Amino acid sequence: MYRRREIDEKDAYAKVYRILSLYDSLNKGYSVNKKQVATIFSVSEKTIQRDIDDLRAYLEEGAIRGKSDITSIDYDRSKKGYLLSRNGAWLTQEEVLAIAKILLESKAFSKLELSSLLNKISAHCTIETRKHVTEVILNERFHYLPVSHNKPLLKTIWDISLAVREHFQLEIAYLKPGAQSPVSRILEPCGLMFSDYYFYLIAYIEGNGYDFPVVYRLDRIQSYQVTKKHFRIPEANRFEEGEFRKRVQFMRAGSIMKITFRFWGPSLEAVLDRLPTAKVIGREGNKDIVEAEVFGKGIIMWILSQAEFLEVLKPEGFRQEIKGILLRMLENYESLNC
């Protein structure tokens, strides 16, 4: 009797190990050939077929209950084996490649975090397509240079996103550009955004009112603590990332203003893409008259990047501010002895 129980337990263990091995191979994108697998495990092909049927039943039940993103195990005649068929919740090979390219161009993550991200999204591909994606991005991956801070950010991004969602106050030590030591702030976080290589926290400073939020670069936060103290922002001042992004340039916050400018550069389309609130309100000869709503001083940096192809018209005070900057820039060149 005891001998029989030992045999039964051994057979049960062998079956569990065999099914888990099958699932692992399928999940990694390998084709499972019944004859080959039967030889490896010293069982019949019928036994392997029963194992595959058990896996099918398990996955189908999981899909029905919403616990699995894998719908079926199908036979592929060209490969003479079984493969996992995944539904739309999994990334396609085209999506994997596009996301990989965006991650590499962002320069936002340390080499270690980027490598982990690329490996994980590549796991959505089959063996053949994974090889293609790996080869296409190989050179960029080898020469990848993150932004200079090279700090791990994923945990910070997650922790702060929870503070934003749950409306918890945030205590931070923040190192301003050029400063020797950090300053302490108690913040009411209202947004988390990515722009031009960096992640940013958008927050109101406790006790300073809600005229407009302050922008903090995540990598400059030396330390932080998510408190259990809740805050409430008045509905009229509720922050909306989408609306903020339409109007902000280079993540420079400030009061909102409406500007009007002439533009006669090579690509009006690029202007309208860069300033989502912009609209063409007229035309003078070969020059388009454009109007846009923008936040803060970041727009100045963009205007200066357009060289001689743009002229600010309104508001008058802003026009004079741009003119003053250009005159001071000219002085830098006039002072040279050449």
C-alpha positions in Angstrom: 0.0 0.0 0.0 2.8 2.4 1.0 4.7 1.4 -2.1 1.7 2.2 -4.3 1.3 5.6 -2.7 5.0 6.4 -3.4 4.6 5.5 -7.0 1.4 7.6 -7.4 3.2 10.6 -5.8 6.2 10.1 -8.1 3.9 10.0 -11.1 2.0 13.0 -10.0 5.2 15.0 -9.5 6.5 13.9 -12.9 3.2 15.1 -14.5 3.4 18.4 -12.8 7.0 18.9 -13.7 6.3 17.9 -17.3 3.3 20.3 -17.7 5.2 23.2 -16.1 8.1 22.5 -18.5 5.7 22.5 -21.5 4.1 25.7 -20.4 7.5 27.4 -19.9 8.6 26.4 -23.4 5.3 27.6 -24.9 5.4 30.9 -22.9 8.9 31.6 -24.2 7.7 31.3 -27.8 9.0 27.9 -28.6 7.2 25.4 -30.7 6.4 22.2 -28.9 6.7 19.0 -31.0 4.9 16.1 -29.3 7.2 13.4 -30.5 10.4 15.2 -29.4 8.9 16.1 -26.0 7.6 12.5 -25.5 11.2 11.2 -26.1 12.6 13.8 -23.6 10.3 12.7 -20.8 10.1 9.0 -21.8 6.3 9.0 -22.2 4.0 8.4 -25.0 2.7 11.0 -27.4 -0.8 10.4 -26.1 0.5 11.5 -22.7 1.9 14.7 -24.1 -1.4 15.3 -25.9 -3.3 15.0 -22.6 -0.9 17.4 -21.0 -1.5 19.9 -23.8 -5.2 19.4 -23.4 -5.0 20.1 -19.7 -3.1 23.3 -20.4 -5.7 24.3 -22.9 -8.5 23.8 -20.4 -6.6 25.7 -17.7 -5.9 28.7 -20.0 -9.4 28.8 -21.4 -10.9 28.8 -18.0 -8.5 31.6 -16.9 -9.5 33.6 -20.0 -13.2 33.1 -19.1 -12.6 34.4 -15.6 -10.4 37.2 -16.8 -7.3 35.8 -15.2 -5.4 35.0 -18.3 -4.4 36.9 -21.4 -3.7 33.7 -23.3 -6.6 32.2 -25.2 -5.4 29.0 -26.7 -2.7 26.6 -27.7 -2.8 26.0 -31.5 -1.0 23.6 -33.8 1.2 25.2 -36.4 1.7 22.9 -39.4 4.7 24.8 -40.7 6.5 24.3 -37.5 5.1 20.9 -36.8 4.4 21.8 -33.2 2.1 23.7 -30.8 2.4 27.4 -30.1 0.6 29.8 -27.8 -1.9 32.1 -29.4 -2.1 35.4 -27.4 -5.0 37.9 -27.6 -4.8 41.7 -28.1 -3.6 42.3 -24.5 -0.1 41.3 -25.7 2.1 43.6 -27.6 2.6 42.8 -31.3 6.1 42.7 -32.9 5.5 46.1 -34.5 4.5 47.6 -31.2 7.5 46.1 -29.4 9.9 47.6 -31.9 8.2 51.0 -31.8 8.3 51.2 -28.0 11.9 50.0 -27.9 12.9 52.9 -30.3 11.0 55.4 -28.2 12.7 54.2 -25.0 16.1 54.4 -26.5 15.5 57.9 -27.9 14.1 59.2 -24.5 17.5 58.7 -22.7 15.4 58.9 -19.6 16.4 55.7 -17.9 19.7 54.4 -16.5 21.4 51.6 -18.5 20.3 49.0 -16.0 16.6 50.1 -16.1 16.6 50.4 -19.9 18.1 47.0 -20.3 15.4 45.5 -18.1 12.6 47.3 -19.9 13.8 46.2 -23.3 14.2 42.6 -22.3 10.7 42.5 -20.8 8.9 44.0 -23.8 10.9 41.8 -26.1 9.5 38.8 -24.3 6.2 39.6 -26.0 7.7 38.5 -29.3 8.1 35.0 -30.7 11.6 33.6 -30.9 12.0 34.6 -34.5 10.7 38.2 -34.2 12.5 38.7 -30.9 15.8 38.0 -32.8 14.7 40.6 -35.4 13.9 43.3 -32.8 17.2 42.6 -31.0 19.3 43.0 -34.1 17.5 46.2 -35.2 18.1 47.9 -31.9 21.5 46.3 -31.2 23.7 49.3 -32.3 21.5 51.9 -30.5 21.4 49.8 -27.3 25.2 49.3 -27.3 25.8 53.1 -27.7 23.0 54.2 -25.4 23.9 57.1 -23.2 21.4 58.1 -20.6 21.1 61.7 -19.4 23.9 62.7 -17.1 22.2 62.0 -13.8 21.9 58.3 -14.7 19.7 57.6 -11.6 17.2 54.7 -11.3 13.8 56.3 -11.4 11.1 53.6 -11.8 10.4 53.3 -8.1 10.3 57.0 -7.6 7.9 57.4 -10.5 5.6 54.7 -9.0 5.7 56.1 -5.4 5.0 59.6 -6.5 2.2 58.5 -8.8 0.5 56.9 -5.8 0.8 60.2 -3.9 -0.8 62.1 -6.8 -3.6 59.6 -7.1 -4.4 59.3 -3.4 -3.8 63.0 -2.7 -1.1 62.5 -0.1 1.2 65.3 0.8 4.8 64.8 -0.2 7.9 65.9 1.7 11.0 66.3 -0.5 14.6 67.5 -0.4 15.2 69.2 -3.7 18.5 70.3 -5.2 18.0 73.3 -7.4 20.3 73.9 -10.4 23.6 75.3 -9.2 22.8 74.9 -5.5 25.2 73.2 -3.1 22.6 71.8 -0.7 18.9 70.8 -1.1 15.9 72.7 0.1 13.0 71.1 1.9 9.5 71.4 0.6 6.0 70.1 1.6 4.1 69.6 -1.5 0.6 68.8 -2.7 1.4 66.7 -5.8 -1.1 66.9 -8.7 0.7 65.5 -11.7 3.6 63.4 -13.1 4.8 64.0 -16.6 7.7 63.2 -19.0 9.2 65.8 -21.4 12.5 66.2 -23.3 14.5 63.5 -21.5 13.2 64.1 -18.0 10.4 63.1 -15.7 8.7 65.9 -13.8 6.6 66.3 -10.7 3.9 69.0 -10.9 2.8 70.2 -7.4 1.5 73.0 -5.3 3.6 74.2 -2.4 1.7 73.8 0.9 0.3 77.2 2.0 1.2 79.0 -1.2 -2.2 79.0 -2.8 -3.3 77.6 -6.2 -2.5 80.3 -8.7 -0.3 77.9 -10.7 1.8 74.8 -9.8 5.5 74.4 -9.5 7.6 72.0 -11.7 10.2 69.7 -10.1 12.6 67.4 -12.0 12.4 64.0 -10.5 16.1 63.3 -10.7 16.8 66.4 -8.6 14.8 65.1 -5.7 17.4 63.9 -3.3 15.0 62.2 -1.0 11.2 62.0 -0.5 8.6 60.7 1.8 4.9 60.1 1.0 3.0 61.1 4.1 -0.4 59.9 5.2 -1.7 63.5 5.3 -4.4 64.1 2.7 -4.9 67.4 0.9 -7.8 68.8 -1.2 -7.3 71.1 -4.2 -10.4 73.3 -5.0 -12.2 72.0 -8.1 -11.6 75.3 -9.9 -7.9 74.7 -9.5 -7.9 71.0 -10.4 -4.8 70.2 -12.4 -5.2 68.4 -15.8 -2.0 67.0 -17.3 -3.4 67.0 -20.8 -4.4 70.7 -20.7 -1.1 71.6 -19.0 0.9 69.8 -21.7 -0.9 71.7 -24.5 0.3 75.0 -23.1 3.7 74.4 -21.5 7.1 74.4 -23.2 10.3 72.8 -21.8 8.3 72.3 -18.5 8.6 75.9 -17.5 5.4 76.7 -15.5 3.9 80.1 -14.8 0.9 82.1 -15.5 -1.1 81.5 -18.7 -1.0 84.1 -21.5 -2.2 84.3 -25.1 0.5 85.2 -27.7 0.3 86.2 -31.4 3.2 85.9 -33.8 4.2 85.9 -37.5 5.8 82.8 -38.8 7.5 82.2 -42.2 9.7 79.3 -41.5 10.0 76.0 -43.5 7.4 74.0 -41.6 4.2 75.5 -40.2 3.1 72.0 -39.4 6.0 71.6 -36.9 4.9 74.8 -35.2 1.3 73.5 -34.8 2.6 70.2 -33.5 4.8 71.8 -31.0 2.1 74.2 -29.8 -1.2 72.2 -29.6 -3.3 75.3 -28.8 -1.9 77.2 -31.8 -4.2 78.2 -34.7 -3.6 80.2 -37.8 -5.8 83.3 -37.7 -4.5 85.1 -40.8 -1.8 85.5 -43.5 0.3 88.4 -44.6 2.1 87.7 -47.9 4.2 84.5 -47.2 3.8 84.9 -43.4 1.2 83.1 -41.3 -0.3 84.8 -38.3 -0.5 82.4 -35.4 -2.2 82.6 -32.0 -1.6 80.3 -29.1 -2.2 79.9 -25.3 0.9 79.1 -23.4 2.2 78.7 -19.8 5.2 80.4 -18.3 8.6 81.3 -19.7 9.4 78.1 -21.6 7.8 79.6 -24.7 10.7 82.1 -24.8 13.2 79.3 -25.4 11.1 77.9 -28.2 10.7 81.3 -29.9 14.4 81.9 -29.8 14.9 78.5 -31.4 13.0 79.7 -34.5 15.8 82.2 -35.4 14.8 84.9 -37.9 11.6 83.1 -39.0 9.3 84.3 -36.2 8.2 87.7 -34.9 6.2 88.2 -31.7 3.3 90.6 -32.2 1.3 90.4 -29.0 1.1 91.1 -26.1 3.2 94.2 -26.3 5.0 93.6 -23.0 6.0 90.1 -24.1 7.2 91.5 -27.5 9.4 94.0 -25.7 10.8 91.2 -23.5 11.8 89.1 -26.5 13.3 92.2 -28.1 15.4 92.9 -24.9 16.7 89.3 -24.9 17.7 89.5 -28.5 19.6 92.8 -27.9 21.4 91.3 -25.0 22.3 88.3 -27.2 23.6 90.7 -29.9 25.8 92.4 -27.3 27.6 89.1 -26.6 28.7 89.0 -30.2 29.5 92.7 -30.6 31.8 92.6 -27.6 34.1 90.1 -29.4 37.3 91.4 -30.8 37.1 90.1 -34.4 
